[in-house]
Amino acid sequence: MVVLLNLQHIYESLYDALNQYYIYFGDQKYEDLGLCTHHVKCQVHLDFHLLVIKEKNMVYNQFPMPLINQLEKKYLDLSSVLQGWQ
């Protein structure tokens, strides 16, 4: 599992991972990930999960719409998780 927190500069490089354009060699899966002008073929674990944590207003104001559309969005409100005394 990968958790990304405050890594906006690489979010656009995640399109291939989110599109799941995998290449299979034997029983392993790989993906070409681009970082700026550099592309790397990375092995992807079969149980790979990616979490992007960001404030709601920043997502809708700063993320490119194609990226927002590819994410499964969950909203977490701390008031629903913690009691006032916590």
Order of alpha helices (4+ residues) and beta strands (2+ residues): beta-alpha-alpha-beta-beta-beta-beta-alpha-alpha-alpha
